[in-house]
Amino acid sequence: MELDVFLKGFFVTFSLIVAIGAQNAYILKLGLLRQHVLKAVLFCTISDFLLISAGVLGLGYFIQGKQLFINSIAIFGIIFLCFYAFISFKSAFKNESLKIDDKVKVNPLKQVLTMLFIFTYLNPHTYLDTVLLIGGIGANIESSLKVIFLLGAVSASATWFTLLGFGARFLIPLFKKPITWKILDISIGILMLFISYSLISLIK
């Protein structure tokens, strides 16, 4: 029974967080550049733990049925994602492209953590996935098993961010080519627009 609950938490969470979004794309870039990867992985994993815990412990119930609150999240999300899409397209069409070598400027840790904070806590999709969806499922589990579900969920989060951050370095030969960065930025921009479009269906 406990194993079933753990696996449920793991696979529900893993299926929701693997979709490349603003946060995942940023972790991927940090991994490719080998900059503050461990700290970024820990930040995202701890953040998921806090947000999923809030949902599993009852916040999921509070959000469900609060259409005005959901509308506000959706509208903010559309604006946020469209802005990030614009930044991605702008980056793709600049003459200079990121290169992976010793001359790459290392971003200060404070700047990296600030960007991760924005992509995590100011991204409505984060709350929809962790608090509403995962939290809503976990909130319906027997009280004595909620911690098991939470452990499964956090394990999925830690596994994904570790694979994304430290696995990215195996793609370095590919990403030494400027055109690959351009394709990545354009793809991210298109995906952000697609996700923002999908949020429209939440507004009622």
Backbone bond lengths (Angstrom), bond angles and torsions (degrees), N, CA, C in turn:
res aa  C-N    CA-C-N  psi(-1)  N-CA   C-N-CA  omega(-1)  CA-C   N-CA-C  phi
1 M - - - 1.469 - - 1.525 110.83 -
2 E 1.327 116.63 -47.75 1.455 120.29 -179.58 1.524 111.08 -64.97
3 L 1.349 116.38 -38.90 1.461 120.08 178.63 1.524 110.33 -64.41
4 D 1.327 116.94 -40.23 1.464 121.01 178.65 1.528 111.14 -60.78
5 V 1.319 115.95 -42.31 1.468 120.79 -179.79 1.526 110.22 -67.71
6 F 1.330 116.11 -41.21 1.472 120.80 178.47 1.527 110.24 -60.43
7 L 1.336 116.13 -47.36 1.462 121.08 -179.37 1.522 111.46 -65.81
8 K 1.318 116.03 -34.77 1.464 119.67 177.34 1.526 110.09 -63.01
9 G 1.330 116.08 -45.97 1.454 120.47 178.00 1.519 111.39 -62.54
10 F 1.334 115.92 -39.22 1.466 120.64 -178.00 1.521 110.91 -66.18
11 F 1.322 117.33 -52.36 1.458 120.32 -172.79 1.529 112.88 -74.70
12 V 1.333 117.33 -33.54 1.467 119.61 175.67 1.527 109.72 -62.31
13 T 1.325 115.73 -45.86 1.464 120.35 -179.26 1.521 111.53 -67.69
14 F 1.320 116.48 -45.92 1.461 120.37 -177.58 1.525 111.14 -60.50
15 S 1.332 116.55 -40.32 1.467 120.40 -177.81 1.521 111.85 -66.75
16 L 1.336 116.88 -25.70 1.466 120.47 -178.13 1.526 113.56 -89.15
17 I 1.326 117.30 -30.91 1.469 118.99 -173.46 1.518 113.81 -94.20
18 V 1.352 117.77 -10.53 1.468 117.97 -177.20 1.521 112.21 -74.30
19 A 1.331 117.84 -19.76 1.459 119.29 179.20 1.524 108.99 -63.39
20 I 1.319 115.13 128.80 1.465 119.42 -178.11 1.519 109.94 -67.66
21 G 1.318 115.29 121.10 1.452 121.53 176.76 1.515 108.50 -128.88
22 A 1.324 116.87 -166.29 1.457 120.68 -177.90 1.527 111.50 -60.38
23 Q 1.333 116.21 -44.29 1.464 120.53 -178.67 1.527 111.16 -65.91
24 N 1.329 116.83 -48.48 1.459 120.86 -179.26 1.524 111.92 -63.28
25 A 1.327 116.11 -38.93 1.459 120.17 179.64 1.532 110.63 -63.68
26 Y 1.329 116.08 -37.82 1.466 120.03 -179.90 1.533 110.48 -69.76
27 I 1.329 116.93 -40.31 1.465 120.77 176.51 1.527 109.58 -61.66
28 L 1.332 116.25 -40.89 1.462 120.76 179.28 1.531 110.76 -60.37
29 K 1.327 116.55 -44.04 1.466 119.80 179.39 1.528 111.24 -65.01
30 L 1.329 116.76 -41.48 1.465 119.25 177.87 1.524 110.57 -61.54
31 G 1.336 115.95 -39.42 1.457 120.20 178.91 1.515 111.96 -65.37
32 L 1.320 115.87 -41.51 1.460 120.44 179.14 1.530 111.71 -64.48
33 L 1.333 115.37 -36.24 1.464 120.98 -179.73 1.523 113.14 -89.65
34 R 1.342 116.49 -6.18 1.460 122.44 -179.07 1.528 111.39 57.54
35 Q 1.303 116.56 47.87 1.466 121.57 -178.30 1.528 111.03 -119.99
36 H 1.327 116.72 114.84 1.466 123.37 173.75 1.532 112.54 53.22
37 V 1.337 117.07 37.08 1.461 120.92 -173.86 1.533 111.97 -64.02
38 L 1.335 116.87 -49.35 1.462 120.06 -177.41 1.525 111.25 -60.59
39 K 1.322 116.61 -44.24 1.463 120.53 -179.83 1.527 110.78 -64.40
40 A 1.325 116.82 -38.02 1.461 120.77 178.92 1.527 110.77 -66.83
41 V 1.328 116.60 -42.06 1.470 121.00 178.30 1.530 110.62 -62.51
42 L 1.323 116.70 -43.66 1.466 120.68 179.32 1.525 111.00 -65.31
43 F 1.329 117.24 -41.04 1.464 121.09 179.51 1.526 110.63 -60.10
44 C 1.325 116.56 -47.63 1.466 120.59 -177.39 1.523 111.68 -68.86
45 T 1.317 116.96 -38.55 1.462 120.43 179.99 1.531 110.84 -66.88
46 I 1.318 116.91 -45.09 1.464 121.11 178.78 1.525 110.42 -64.33
47 S 1.327 116.79 -39.50 1.464 121.00 178.88 1.526 110.77 -62.42
48 D 1.330 116.75 -44.33 1.467 120.37 177.37 1.520 110.87 -61.65
49 F 1.329 115.95 -39.75 1.470 120.05 178.64 1.528 110.53 -59.54
50 L 1.318 116.70 -45.41 1.466 120.72 -178.85 1.529 111.51 -65.51
51 L 1.322 116.14 -45.12 1.462 120.80 -176.52 1.530 111.96 -70.42
52 I 1.329 115.98 -43.56 1.468 119.62 179.20 1.522 109.85 -66.92
53 S 1.331 117.44 -38.01 1.469 120.78 177.50 1.526 110.28 -59.90
54 A 1.323 116.00 -43.10 1.465 120.04 179.23 1.518 110.61 -60.44
55 G 1.332 116.22 -41.15 1.457 119.70 179.91 1.518 112.58 -69.63
56 V 1.334 116.23 -46.92 1.467 120.67 -177.89 1.528 111.04 -63.46
57 L 1.317 117.42 -33.58 1.462 121.24 -177.72 1.530 113.24 -84.24
58 G 1.329 116.41 8.20 1.462 117.54 170.76 1.512 117.90 129.19
59 L 1.350 117.77 -13.73 1.450 118.30 -177.19 1.519 111.84 -68.03
60 G 1.343 116.35 -25.31 1.453 120.31 176.85 1.512 111.61 -58.56
61 Y 1.327 116.92 -38.86 1.461 121.18 178.08 1.527 111.00 -65.02
62 F 1.328 116.27 -38.17 1.464 120.61 -177.54 1.526 111.37 -64.70
63 I 1.345 115.98 -42.30 1.461 120.55 -176.94 1.517 111.69 -72.31
64 Q 1.339 117.52 -38.38 1.450 120.38 -178.79 1.527 109.82 -61.75
65 G 1.318 114.60 129.21 1.457 119.73 178.89 1.511 113.52 90.53
66 K 1.325 118.21 -10.22 1.462 122.20 178.67 1.533 108.27 -92.32
67 Q 1.331 116.37 78.53 1.454 120.58 -172.49 1.524 112.85 -63.72
68 L 1.320 117.80 -36.13 1.462 120.53 179.46 1.524 110.20 -61.72
69 F 1.332 115.91 -42.08 1.465 120.97 179.30 1.528 110.15 -65.85
70 I 1.336 116.87 -42.57 1.463 121.41 178.93 1.526 110.31 -64.05
71 N 1.344 116.88 -40.66 1.467 120.69 177.65 1.525 111.17 -60.38
72 S 1.329 116.04 -42.54 1.467 120.45 -179.71 1.527 110.92 -62.84
73 I 1.328 116.28 -43.39 1.459 120.88 178.32 1.528 110.15 -62.13
74 A 1.338 116.30 -44.16 1.464 120.57 -177.62 1.528 111.56 -63.83
75 I 1.327 117.30 -44.99 1.461 121.09 -179.33 1.523 110.95 -63.88
76 F 1.327 116.41 -45.07 1.462 120.31 177.51 1.526 109.89 -61.27
77 G 1.321 116.37 -39.49 1.460 121.02 -179.74 1.517 112.59 -63.44
78 I 1.324 116.22 -41.18 1.462 120.68 178.91 1.525 110.50 -61.32
79 I 1.331 116.30 -45.19 1.469 121.07 179.58 1.524 110.65 -63.94
80 F 1.328 116.19 -46.69 1.464 122.07 -178.58 1.530 111.39 -60.74
81 L 1.331 116.89 -47.50 1.450 121.24 -175.77 1.526 111.95 -70.28
82 C 1.327 117.21 -36.78 1.474 120.63 176.99 1.531 110.36 -64.73
83 F 1.333 116.28 -39.55 1.464 120.14 178.16 1.519 110.22 -64.12
84 Y 1.339 117.08 -44.01 1.461 120.41 -179.91 1.520 110.72 -66.13
85 A 1.337 116.88 -35.19 1.470 120.48 176.52 1.526 110.27 -62.04
86 F 1.333 115.62 -42.10 1.469 120.48 178.43 1.525 110.82 -60.88
87 I 1.327 116.61 -43.45 1.466 121.24 179.28 1.533 110.39 -62.77
88 S 1.336 116.55 -40.20 1.462 120.63 -179.78 1.526 111.29 -65.66
89 F 1.335 116.91 -43.80 1.460 120.41 178.77 1.532 110.92 -64.54
90 K 1.320 115.82 -40.20 1.462 121.06 179.35 1.530 109.87 -62.52
91 S 1.323 116.51 -42.20 1.457 121.46 179.58 1.530 111.19 -65.05
92 A 1.335 115.76 -37.42 1.463 120.09 -177.37 1.521 112.63 -66.98
93 F 1.317 117.46 -32.70 1.457 120.71 -174.59 1.532 114.00 -99.12
94 K 1.317 116.76 9.42 1.462 119.80 172.84 1.522 109.08 -76.39
95 N 1.318 116.33 151.83 1.455 120.05 178.88 1.529 111.67 -66.68
96 E 1.321 115.47 -38.97 1.454 117.91 179.65 1.533 109.79 -85.11
97 S 1.313 114.89 139.79 1.461 120.72 179.41 1.516 109.17 -124.58
98 L 1.302 116.72 154.13 1.462 120.52 177.45 1.523 109.78 -64.98
99 K 1.295 115.34 137.57 1.460 120.06 176.82 1.529 108.38 -125.59
100 I 1.302 115.01 147.27 1.462 119.95 -178.18 1.527 108.72 -101.10
101 D 1.300 115.69 91.88 1.459 120.35 176.18 1.524 108.65 -154.89
102 D 1.299 116.59 -174.45 1.458 120.31 -174.65 1.524 112.85 -70.33
103 K 1.329 117.22 -15.20 1.454 120.88 -177.33 1.525 113.15 -89.45
104 V 1.320 116.43 -4.46 1.458 119.53 179.87 1.521 110.02 -65.52
105 K 1.307 116.51 132.16 1.463 120.78 179.34 1.526 109.71 -67.90
106 V 1.312 116.56 128.12 1.464 120.78 178.59 1.523 109.13 -83.34
107 N 1.321 116.29 120.13 1.454 120.23 179.41 1.525 110.04 -68.07
108 P 1.334 118.17 137.09 1.472 120.70 177.95 1.523 110.44 -59.12
109 L 1.324 116.31 146.36 1.455 120.76 -179.35 1.524 111.04 -57.97
110 K 1.327 117.11 -38.83 1.460 121.09 179.62 1.519 111.17 -59.66
111 Q 1.321 117.03 -40.70 1.464 121.10 179.32 1.522 110.98 -67.43
112 V 1.335 116.07 -41.37 1.465 120.62 179.42 1.525 110.58 -62.45
113 L 1.334 116.79 -46.53 1.456 120.73 -179.37 1.532 111.28 -65.89
114 T 1.334 116.63 -34.30 1.466 120.29 177.46 1.522 110.52 -64.50
115 M 1.335 116.79 -44.46 1.453 120.91 178.49 1.528 111.07 -63.79
116 L 1.325 116.41 -41.06 1.466 120.18 178.47 1.527 110.80 -64.61
117 F 1.326 116.37 -37.57 1.465 120.48 177.61 1.527 110.02 -62.32
118 I 1.318 116.25 -43.73 1.466 120.78 -179.88 1.529 110.15 -64.74
119 F 1.336 116.65 -48.75 1.456 120.50 -177.82 1.522 112.53 -66.41
120 T 1.329 116.55 -24.47 1.462 120.50 -178.20 1.522 112.22 -92.62
121 Y 1.314 117.01 -56.15 1.468 120.35 -170.90 1.526 114.05 -92.34
122 L 1.326 118.74 -14.18 1.454 120.60 176.09 1.525 111.67 -107.74
123 N 1.314 115.60 11.45 1.462 121.81 178.04 1.529 109.19 -103.53
124 P 1.330 118.50 110.57 1.466 121.82 -177.17 1.524 113.70 -56.89
125 H 1.338 117.05 -31.42 1.462 119.38 -179.69 1.524 111.05 -61.82
126 T 1.337 116.47 -29.75 1.458 120.40 177.84 1.523 110.47 -60.17
127 Y 1.328 116.03 -46.07 1.465 120.42 -178.36 1.523 111.69 -72.41
128 L 1.324 116.45 -35.94 1.462 119.71 178.38 1.523 110.60 -63.91
129 D 1.346 116.24 -41.35 1.464 120.20 -178.40 1.522 112.39 -76.57
130 T 1.342 116.61 -52.47 1.465 119.79 -172.38 1.521 113.46 -78.96
131 V 1.330 116.39 -48.67 1.462 119.54 -174.66 1.528 112.45 -82.05
132 L 1.335 116.04 -51.00 1.463 119.19 -174.54 1.524 112.75 -77.03
133 L 1.336 117.51 -53.57 1.462 120.29 -174.62 1.530 112.39 -77.32
134 I 1.328 116.68 -61.03 1.472 119.58 -179.73 1.520 110.57 -65.17
135 G 1.338 115.83 -44.40 1.461 119.44 179.50 1.512 112.37 -63.44
136 G 1.342 116.52 -38.57 1.457 119.98 179.28 1.521 112.18 -63.32
137 I 1.338 116.30 -39.00 1.468 120.75 177.88 1.522 110.29 -68.71
138 G 1.326 115.97 -46.52 1.460 119.97 -179.40 1.509 113.05 -65.61
139 A 1.337 116.73 -30.88 1.464 120.80 -178.84 1.522 111.86 -66.53
140 N 1.333 117.41 -22.70 1.454 121.51 -178.30 1.530 113.08 -91.39
141 I 1.323 115.90 1.89 1.467 120.26 178.83 1.525 109.84 -87.31
142 E 1.304 116.35 150.32 1.472 122.10 179.09 1.530 110.25 -50.98
143 S 1.308 115.75 137.32 1.468 121.89 -173.62 1.529 113.48 -52.03
144 S 1.322 116.77 -40.78 1.460 120.45 -177.00 1.533 112.87 -70.11
145 L 1.340 116.64 -13.63 1.456 120.78 -177.01 1.534 112.67 -110.06
146 K 1.327 116.31 0.96 1.463 119.59 -178.36 1.527 111.62 -61.33
147 V 1.323 116.87 -38.42 1.468 120.81 -178.94 1.527 109.93 -65.81
148 I 1.337 117.32 -37.35 1.464 121.44 178.30 1.521 110.11 -63.66
149 F 1.324 116.17 -43.99 1.467 121.53 177.17 1.529 110.08 -60.76
150 L 1.317 116.07 -43.96 1.461 121.81 -179.65 1.525 111.11 -62.44
151 L 1.336 117.02 -41.44 1.462 120.85 178.29 1.529 110.85 -62.87
152 G 1.327 115.86 -40.18 1.463 119.65 177.73 1.512 111.27 -63.54
153 A 1.334 115.92 -42.39 1.465 121.05 -179.41 1.529 111.24 -64.25
154 V 1.321 116.45 -45.81 1.464 120.38 -178.67 1.525 110.38 -68.19
155 S 1.326 117.69 -34.24 1.471 120.87 177.02 1.523 110.51 -62.35
156 A 1.322 115.90 -38.96 1.466 120.08 178.13 1.519 110.41 -65.23
157 S 1.321 116.07 -42.35 1.460 121.47 179.34 1.529 110.78 -61.83
158 A 1.330 116.42 -47.90 1.467 120.90 -179.43 1.521 111.12 -63.35
159 T 1.327 116.67 -40.54 1.465 121.32 179.53 1.520 110.90 -62.79
160 W 1.342 116.93 -46.62 1.453 120.93 -177.11 1.533 112.04 -65.00
161 F 1.322 117.09 -48.68 1.459 119.41 -176.60 1.530 111.68 -67.56
162 T 1.328 116.41 -32.09 1.467 119.97 176.25 1.525 110.48 -66.37
163 L 1.326 116.38 -45.96 1.467 120.63 178.41 1.522 111.12 -62.62
164 L 1.325 116.00 -41.88 1.462 120.71 -177.58 1.529 111.52 -67.93
165 G 1.339 116.38 -45.64 1.451 120.23 -176.63 1.516 113.69 -73.53
166 F 1.335 116.75 -50.06 1.461 119.75 -175.61 1.526 112.65 -87.47
167 G 1.339 116.93 -21.05 1.464 119.53 177.78 1.513 112.65 -78.77
168 A 1.338 115.77 -20.25 1.462 119.88 -177.20 1.520 112.38 -61.71
169 R 1.339 117.14 -29.23 1.465 120.18 -175.90 1.528 112.25 -63.43
170 F 1.335 117.32 -21.80 1.463 119.92 178.15 1.534 111.32 -72.44
171 L 1.351 115.67 -14.15 1.460 120.37 178.08 1.528 111.99 -94.70
172 I 1.329 116.79 3.19 1.464 120.68 -175.72 1.535 113.46 -55.19
173 P 1.340 120.34 -44.17 1.476 118.69 179.17 1.529 112.58 -55.26
174 L 1.336 115.97 -38.10 1.464 120.28 179.53 1.512 111.37 -69.59
175 F 1.335 116.34 -40.21 1.456 120.51 -174.62 1.532 113.31 -85.29
176 K 1.332 117.11 3.88 1.455 118.90 170.93 1.521 110.62 -74.68
177 K 1.336 116.48 -15.15 1.460 121.32 178.71 1.534 109.04 -87.13
178 P 1.350 117.99 123.72 1.472 121.49 -178.95 1.524 113.36 -54.47
179 I 1.339 117.05 -34.63 1.461 119.72 -178.02 1.524 111.52 -63.01
180 T 1.335 117.07 -30.71 1.466 120.36 179.85 1.514 110.55 -65.73
181 W 1.351 116.57 -39.68 1.463 120.22 177.99 1.521 110.41 -64.63
182 K 1.338 115.86 -39.24 1.460 119.48 179.62 1.532 110.43 -63.28
183 I 1.328 115.62 -43.36 1.467 120.00 178.87 1.520 110.23 -63.36
184 L 1.338 116.31 -41.23 1.466 120.49 179.60 1.525 110.62 -62.67
185 D 1.331 116.99 -46.96 1.468 120.78 -179.11 1.529 111.50 -63.06
186 I 1.332 116.52 -42.37 1.464 120.21 179.01 1.529 110.46 -65.18
187 S 1.329 115.79 -42.40 1.470 120.00 179.70 1.522 111.19 -62.72
188 I 1.336 115.63 -42.15 1.463 120.33 178.53 1.517 110.13 -62.77
189 G 1.332 116.60 -43.73 1.464 120.48 179.15 1.515 112.06 -60.11
190 I 1.331 116.78 -45.10 1.472 120.90 178.92 1.528 110.36 -63.05
191 L 1.337 115.91 -42.05 1.463 119.96 -179.90 1.517 111.46 -64.24
192 M 1.324 117.51 -40.19 1.459 120.81 178.01 1.528 111.36 -61.75
193 L 1.340 116.51 -40.14 1.458 120.20 177.69 1.529 110.95 -66.34
194 F 1.322 116.08 -38.72 1.466 120.20 179.05 1.526 111.06 -64.44
195 I 1.342 115.55 -43.52 1.467 119.69 179.91 1.525 110.18 -65.56
196 S 1.345 116.58 -40.84 1.469 119.46 179.58 1.529 110.21 -63.73
197 Y 1.323 116.54 -36.75 1.479 120.21 177.23 1.530 110.98 -64.53
198 S 1.336 115.84 -38.43 1.469 120.12 -178.98 1.529 111.03 -66.53
199 L 1.334 117.38 -25.18 1.466 120.47 -179.59 1.528 112.07 -71.45
200 I 1.321 116.26 -19.89 1.459 119.81 -179.25 1.540 111.27 -59.63
201 S 1.346 115.05 -33.94 1.467 120.07 -178.34 1.523 112.64 -66.22
202 L 1.355 117.09 -17.26 1.471 120.04 178.94 1.523 112.60 -79.87
203 I 1.333 115.56 -19.37 1.474 119.83 -176.57 1.528 109.68 -82.91
204 K 1.310 115.48 124.91 1.467 121.05 -178.90 1.528 109.71 -132.36
